[in-house]
């Protein structure tokens, strides 16, 4: 048995909005809700998969092009350093070594794949020209050059990177092999603490310090540079962790962004999510502003959908219910509903949006004498509602509006509230024999 019931309500936005769309489409196409919602769910699932796949492809492409550019630029700088060493004896090579690597795209241009494709092509062209110049540097240095070109592979190991600078050092007069190897070991020992994914370029700052160690004029200078390199490796690890946190936050924001969010904002977040850029205050502010703007629209859409789902769920379950205003979940208020045959009994639903609660209780129109028979009929009305309430809970929950029962009184624990009949809606009015004066609307199954 059940008397007044108080519930908290929880809105599952995605399910609720999909349910409201299905209701509208079923009404406009005169189809069953169950058939429409099944099709919409499959359509939504396909759209979500497509969007996620497209985003994943963009993130992968962005990470690949930035990583490839970093590897090519690092290779170019290694060969340019060697060309500078050899250029002391060959003016043409010295001139080639003075040419800097192509500059990476910046700003909005960086959002365009085409800009990065052009940049990669420019890097490859510059590398080819530098390699050709080194290959033609003369027989006296042919062995060193061939070894350097091999060591400057696109994805070299740490030993290969340091080996390129060892070769460069060997071209300098008056330096012994033992000292060179000691310097190389110093750089290798420090860099071994670095976490680096397979094929990733050695960060430019770290490679520059490693090069300086291998080419250091003395062991003392090398040790001083090694201390600096240790600190740089530590900073790189901290930056790597921060980048991972930024990427996770960017993915969360991308999932929360409305579909009509500004494209430049989405692409900026994707670059952070791809791990090629870091969050800054301006990007965070822009993302939050977009979410704040979307929140107001989202809330309004949610309230409209909740009112529609509540109204049509009651009707689909066979209740006569007055039209529910779209502002019910914004401003609160009362809704009355009943089933044919209930005579002058109704269920009244009061909503409190501030507390996010819904209160159900059986009421009846005033009139007639209070008697034991009337009390018996009141208890029967409450029992009847008690038996039907679970189905309403299930239907609403399936459509994105979950009711969590917080307080429930037994039937008869408090008297059924008697209200002025003029305050009740004129729905499915019945004659004295309890027969409806108009046929109820056709139903859809929940």
C-alpha positions as a printed Julia matrix, in Angstrom:
446×3 Matrix{Float64}:
   0.0    0.0     0.0
   1.21   3.52   -0.55
   0.39   7.04    0.4
   2.32  10.17   -0.6
   5.68   9.46   -2.27
   8.64  11.85   -2.49
  11.38  11.13   -5.04
  14.53  12.8    -6.15
  14.88  12.91   -9.91
  18.03  12.41  -11.96
  18.24  13.29  -15.64
  20.41  11.21  -17.95
  20.91  13.86  -20.62
  21.82  11.67  -23.59
  19.07   9.09  -23.02
  16.48  11.77  -22.26
  17.22  13.78  -25.41
  17.14  10.64  -27.55
  13.82   9.6   -25.99
  12.3   13.03  -26.66
  13.43  12.85  -30.29
  11.9    9.4   -30.61
   8.6   10.6   -29.15
   8.41  13.54  -31.55
   9.34  11.39  -34.53
   6.84   8.69  -33.56
   4.1   11.29  -33.3
   4.93  13.01  -36.58
   5.27   9.74  -38.51
   2.44   7.96  -36.63
   4.74   5.11  -35.68
   5.3    3.12  -32.52
   7.75   4.61  -30.05
   9.55   1.29  -29.59
  10.35   1.0   -33.3
  11.54   4.59  -33.57
  13.75   4.55  -30.45
  15.51   1.38  -31.67
  16.35   3.04  -34.98
  17.48   6.26  -33.31
  19.74   4.38  -30.9
  21.45   2.58  -33.76
  21.76   5.82  -35.71
  23.22   7.63  -32.68
  25.64   4.77  -32.02
  26.86   4.93  -35.63
  27.25   8.71  -35.46
  29.19   8.51  -32.2
  31.48   5.83  -33.61
  32.03   7.88  -36.76
  32.85  11.04  -34.79
  35.18   9.18  -32.46
  36.89   7.49  -35.41
  37.36  10.79  -37.23
  38.76  12.44  -34.12
  41.12   9.54  -33.43
  42.35   9.74  -37.02
  42.96  13.49  -36.69
  44.85  13.02  -33.42
  46.97  10.25  -34.91
  47.69  12.28  -38.03
  48.59  15.35  -35.98
  50.93  13.38  -33.71
  52.54  11.64  -36.69
  53.23  14.81  -38.66
  54.61  16.69  -35.66
  56.73  13.72  -34.67
  57.99  13.22  -38.21
  58.85  16.91  -38.46
  60.8   16.71  -35.18
  62.76  13.65  -36.39
  63.6   15.21  -39.75
  64.61  18.51  -38.12
  66.87  16.67  -35.65
  68.5   14.73  -38.49
  69.02  17.94  -40.44
  70.71  19.6   -37.47
  73.06  16.63  -36.93
  74.17  16.69  -40.54
  74.41  20.47  -40.56
  76.71  20.29  -37.52
  78.94  17.83  -39.38
  78.86  19.98  -42.48
  79.95  22.95  -40.38
  82.95  20.95  -39.11
  83.95  19.88  -42.62
  83.21  23.34  -43.94
  86.38  24.68  -42.33
  88.16  23.09  -45.28
  85.39  23.37  -47.89
  83.74  26.77  -48.42
  80.85  25.36  -50.45
  79.95  22.98  -47.66
  80.29  25.77  -45.1
  77.76  27.78  -47.07
  75.37  24.85  -47.09
  75.82  24.36  -43.32
  74.76  27.97  -42.74
  71.25  27.28  -44.13
  68.73  26.75  -41.3
  66.0   24.12  -41.36
  62.58  25.18  -42.71
  60.38  26.86  -40.1
  57.38  24.87  -38.84
  53.85  26.27  -39.36
  52.51  28.46  -36.56
  49.16  29.82  -35.43
  46.04  29.01  -37.41
  48.15  27.72  -40.27
  49.16  24.83  -38.0
  45.55  23.61  -38.05
  45.83  22.73  -41.71
  47.21  19.35  -42.69
  48.34  20.83  -45.97
  50.66  23.27  -44.2
  52.37  20.45  -42.32
  52.58  18.32  -45.45
  54.36  21.2   -47.18
  56.65  21.59  -44.17
  57.6   17.91  -44.23
  58.28  18.16  -47.95
  60.48  21.21  -47.36
  62.41  19.37  -44.64
  62.97  16.36  -46.88
  64.17  18.6   -49.7
  66.58  20.45  -47.4
  67.87  17.12  -46.07
  68.39  15.73  -49.55
  70.37  18.8   -50.59
  72.52  18.66  -47.45
  73.16  14.92  -47.82
  74.14  15.41  -51.47
  76.57  18.17  -50.49
  78.11  15.99  -47.79
  78.37  13.01  -50.12
  80.32  15.18  -52.55
  82.65  16.51  -49.85
  85.7   14.66  -51.14
  87.56  11.4   -50.78
  89.55  12.59  -47.78
  86.4   12.56  -45.64
  84.39   9.92  -47.51
  84.52   7.33  -44.71
  83.45   9.73  -42.0
  80.68  11.17  -44.15
  79.24   7.78  -45.03
  79.25   6.8   -41.35
  77.64  10.1   -40.38
  74.9    9.75  -42.98
  74.12   6.27  -41.69
  74.17   7.43  -38.07
  71.77  10.27  -38.85
  68.94   7.91  -39.72
  65.36   9.12  -39.46
  64.76   7.24  -36.19
  68.23   6.7   -34.74
  69.01   5.01  -31.47
  70.72   6.96  -28.71
  74.06   5.36  -29.61
  73.62   6.4   -33.22
  72.86   9.98  -32.24
  75.92  10.22  -30.04
  77.96   8.35  -32.65
  77.34  11.12  -35.14
  78.93  13.63  -32.76
  81.8   11.26  -31.98
  82.6   11.26  -35.69
  82.47  15.03  -35.71
  84.87  15.17  -32.76
  87.28  12.79  -34.48
  87.62  15.35  -37.28
  89.06  17.8   -34.77
  92.83  17.6   -34.27
  94.56  16.74  -31.01
  91.74  14.77  -29.32
  92.27  11.17  -28.29
  89.87   8.28  -28.77
  89.86   7.4   -25.07
  88.77  10.86  -24.01
  86.14  10.95  -26.75
  84.7    7.62  -25.59
  84.61   8.84  -21.99
  82.67  11.91  -23.03
  80.25   9.8   -25.07
  79.67   7.52  -22.08
  78.95  10.52  -19.87
  76.24  11.76  -22.22
  74.83   8.26  -22.72
  74.64   7.62  -18.98
  72.59  10.74  -18.34
  70.32  10.26  -21.34
  69.6    6.64  -20.37
  67.26   8.03  -17.7
  65.11   9.62  -20.37
  61.75   8.03  -21.21
  61.38   8.13  -24.98
  58.87   6.26  -27.14
  60.18   4.18  -30.0
  61.11   6.27  -33.01
  60.62   9.6   -31.2
  63.21  12.27  -31.8
  65.52  13.17  -28.95
  64.23  16.52  -27.63
  66.23  19.33  -29.24
  67.37  20.84  -25.93
  68.68  17.47  -24.72
  70.41  16.62  -27.97
  72.08  20.03  -28.0
  73.47  19.41  -24.5
  74.55  15.87  -25.42
  76.37  17.23  -28.46
  78.07  19.84  -26.29
  79.25  17.1   -23.89
  80.71  14.92  -26.63
  82.43  17.95  -28.19
  83.5   19.45  -24.83
  87.13  20.7   -24.76
  87.78  19.02  -21.39
  86.4   16.46  -18.97
  85.69  19.21  -16.43
  83.54  21.08  -18.92
  81.78  17.85  -19.87
  80.9   17.13  -16.23
  79.48  20.63  -15.81
  77.36  20.12  -18.93
  76.31  16.67  -17.65
  74.86  18.32  -14.53
  72.9   20.66  -16.74
  71.76  17.71  -18.85
  70.54  15.84  -15.75
  68.38  18.8   -14.8
  67.09  19.05  -18.37
  66.17  15.33  -18.38
  64.29  15.85  -15.1
  62.45  18.87  -16.51
  61.59  16.87  -19.62
  60.09  14.09  -17.48
  57.99  16.57  -15.55
  56.87  18.2   -18.8
  55.99  14.78  -20.2
  53.79  14.05  -17.17
  52.15  17.47  -17.45
  51.52  16.87  -21.14
  49.82  13.55  -20.35
  47.54  15.33  -17.87
  46.83  18.06  -20.42
  46.0   15.45  -23.07
  43.54  13.71  -20.74
  41.89  17.03  -19.87
  41.67  18.01  -23.53
  39.97  14.71  -24.38
  37.47  15.26  -21.57
  36.7   18.75  -22.84
  36.36  17.5   -26.42
  33.79  14.95  -25.25
  31.86  17.7   -23.43
  31.93  20.21  -26.3
  28.69  20.81  -28.23
  28.66  19.75  -31.86
  28.52  23.39  -33.01
  31.58  24.47  -30.99
  34.01  26.72  -32.92
  36.25  24.62  -35.16
  39.48  26.51  -34.25
  38.79  25.75  -30.58
  38.22  22.06  -31.32
  41.42  21.82  -33.35
  43.42  23.55  -30.61
  42.1   21.06  -28.07
  42.92  18.19  -30.43
  46.53  19.33  -30.71
  46.78  19.2   -26.91
  45.05  15.81  -26.86
  47.52  14.57  -29.48
  50.37  15.52  -27.17
  51.98  18.05  -29.49
  51.0   21.22  -27.63
  50.36  22.22  -24.02
  47.37  23.85  -22.39
  47.63  27.54  -21.71
  45.35  29.9   -19.82
  43.8   31.34  -22.99
  42.79  27.93  -24.32
  41.32  26.86  -20.99
  39.33  30.1   -20.8
  38.04  29.67  -24.35
  37.03  26.07  -23.67
  35.21  26.98  -20.45
  33.45  29.88  -22.18
  32.18  27.52  -24.89
  30.94  25.07  -22.25
  29.23  27.86  -20.3
  27.4   29.05  -23.42
  26.34  25.51  -24.23
  25.18  24.86  -20.65
  22.29  27.33  -20.85
  21.03  25.86  -24.12
  21.56  22.35  -22.8
  19.53  23.09  -19.67
  16.65  24.56  -21.66
  16.63  21.61  -24.07
  16.8   19.21  -21.12
  13.82  20.82  -19.4
  11.71  20.76  -22.56
  12.62  17.13  -23.19
  11.91  16.1   -19.57
   8.43  17.66  -19.7
   7.66  15.92  -22.99
   8.97  12.55  -21.78
   6.96  12.78  -18.55
   3.76  13.74  -20.35
   3.98  11.13  -23.09
   5.16   8.38  -20.74
   2.04   8.9   -18.62
  -0.15   8.83  -21.7
   1.6    5.77  -23.1
   0.88   3.99  -19.81
  -2.83   4.74  -20.21
  -3.26   7.83  -18.05
  -5.21  10.91  -18.96
  -2.93  13.84  -18.2
  -3.25  17.54  -18.75
  -0.72  19.05  -21.16
   2.54  19.59  -19.28
   4.16  22.95  -19.86
   7.79  23.04  -20.98
   8.59  25.2   -17.93
   7.58  22.53  -15.4
  11.17  21.43  -14.79
  12.31  25.06  -14.67
   9.61  26.71  -12.58
   8.0   23.76  -10.82
   4.29  23.36  -10.31
   1.7   20.6   -10.23
   0.47  18.08  -12.79
  -2.64  15.93  -12.37
  -3.3   12.63  -14.09
  -5.78   9.79  -13.8
  -6.98   6.67  -15.5
 -10.48   6.13  -16.89
 -12.63   4.6   -14.2
 -11.02   6.4   -11.28
 -14.16   8.5   -10.76
 -13.12  11.68   -8.9
  -9.62  10.51   -7.89
  -6.4   11.9    -9.38
  -2.68  11.59   -8.76
  -1.08  14.97   -8.24
   2.61  15.39   -9.08
   4.42  18.41   -7.66
   7.9   19.28   -8.92
  10.55  21.29   -7.06
  13.37  22.07   -9.54
  15.52  23.7    -6.89
  15.56  20.56   -4.73
  15.16  18.33   -7.81
  12.33  16.42   -6.17
   8.99  15.04   -7.35
   6.1   14.42   -4.94
   3.2   12.1    -5.84
   0.0   11.84   -3.84
  -3.58  10.73   -4.47
  -6.2   13.5    -4.26
  -9.94  13.57   -4.8
 -12.42  16.24   -5.65
 -14.52  17.54   -2.82
 -18.13  16.47   -2.56
 -20.05  13.72   -0.86
 -20.07  12.8     2.77
 -17.04  11.63    4.69
 -17.76   8.12    5.85
 -16.2    4.74    6.44
 -17.06   3.8     2.87
 -15.32   6.93    1.6
 -12.23   6.07    3.64
 -12.32   2.56    2.2
 -12.47   3.97   -1.34
  -9.58   6.32   -0.48
  -7.46   3.35    0.61
  -8.39   1.45   -2.56
  -7.33   4.43   -4.68
  -3.98   4.59   -2.91
  -3.47   0.83   -3.26
  -4.28   1.07   -6.96
  -1.74   3.82   -7.45
   0.82   1.88   -5.41
   0.48  -1.1    -7.76
   0.94   1.05  -10.85
   3.8    3.28   -9.61
   6.67   0.8   -10.28
   5.81   0.64  -13.98
   5.96   4.42  -14.23
   9.37   4.35  -12.53
  10.65   1.78  -15.02
   9.29   3.63  -18.04
  10.73   6.99  -17.02
  14.12   5.49  -16.12
  14.33   3.8   -19.53
  13.69   7.19  -21.11
  16.32   9.08  -19.12
  14.33  10.4   -16.14
  15.19   8.34  -13.05
  13.12   8.73   -9.87
  14.81   7.78   -6.59
  12.23   7.16   -3.84
  13.24   9.05   -0.68
  10.04   9.01    1.37
   6.99   6.79    1.09
   4.02   6.67    3.47
   1.68   3.73    3.86
  -1.85   4.0     2.51
  -4.11   5.58    5.1
  -1.2    6.88    7.15
  -2.39  10.35    6.24
  -5.84  11.12    4.82
  -6.28  11.48    1.07
  -6.23  15.17    0.36
  -9.57  16.62   -0.67
  -9.36  19.5    -3.14
 -11.76  21.79   -4.89
 -12.9   20.07   -8.07
 -12.5   23.34   -9.95
  -8.73  23.1    -9.37
  -8.54  19.75  -11.15
  -8.16  19.46  -14.92
 -11.16  18.59  -17.08
  -9.75  15.39  -18.54
 -11.75  12.29  -19.38
 -14.78  13.51  -17.46
 -17.05  10.63  -16.43
 -20.77  10.34  -16.01
 -22.43   9.26  -12.79
 -21.91   5.59  -13.69
 -18.17   6.09  -14.07
 -18.25   5.83  -17.88
 -15.97   8.19  -19.87
 -17.84  10.82  -21.84
 -15.17  10.82  -24.57
 -12.95   8.06  -25.86
  -9.39   8.09  -24.55
  -6.57   8.79  -27.0
  -4.85   5.84  -28.64
  -1.77   4.54  -26.82
   1.72   3.54  -27.72
   3.57   0.91  -25.76
   6.44   2.21  -23.56
